[in-house]
């Protein structure tokens, strides 16, 4: 996890900004899927070197496209989703990324761009 990052606080921040009506097919799963997206995002950042082992900024830059693909693939695999559901998850992850960025900026945790 990233130093200074509170997963539960971030989850609440993000979920309340994603209208269920925008993701009707995933209704009832949004909070769980966003939680999984956070975990996959942190995993991506550690594996890619964006974060070091202690959760501090690493030597690499966050690549949005790579992170997006990593998160979608992780969520789809974990939940054994169909290709149609994967498209819906991709739209949710796209929304997640915008709101995660807003959360990080609101906490002063985003010093890479």
Residue pairs with C-beta under 8 A, 6 or more apart in sequence:
1 7
1 42
1 55
2 42
2 45
2 51
2 55
2 109
3 54
3 55
3 56
4 107
4 109
5 42
5 55
5 104
5 107
5 109
7 35
7 38
9 103
10 38
10 100
10 103
11 31
11 34
11 35
11 38
13 99
13 102
13 103
13 106
14 34
14 38
14 96
14 99
14 100
14 103
15 30
15 31
15 34
17 99
17 102
18 30
18 34
18 92
18 95
18 96
18 99
20 27
20 30
22 91
22 95
23 30
23 88
23 91
23 92
23 95
25 85
25 88
26 33
26 88
26 89
26 92
30 92
33 75
33 79
33 89
33 92
34 92
34 96
36 74
36 75
36 78
36 79
37 71
37 75
37 92
37 93
37 96
37 100
38 96
38 100
39 74
40 70
40 71
40 74
40 75
41 67
41 70
41 71
41 100
42 51
43 70
43 74
44 50
44 66
44 67
44 70
44 71
45 51
45 58
45 62
45 67
46 52
46 53
48 58
48 60
48 62
48 63
48 66
48 67
49 58
49 59
49 60
50 57
50 58
50 60
50 61
50 62
50 112
51 57
51 58
52 58
57 111
57 112
61 112
62 112
64 97
67 97
68 90
68 93
68 94
68 97
71 93
71 96
72 86
72 89
72 90
72 93
75 81
75 89
75 93
76 85
76 86
76 89
79 85
81 89
101 110
104 110
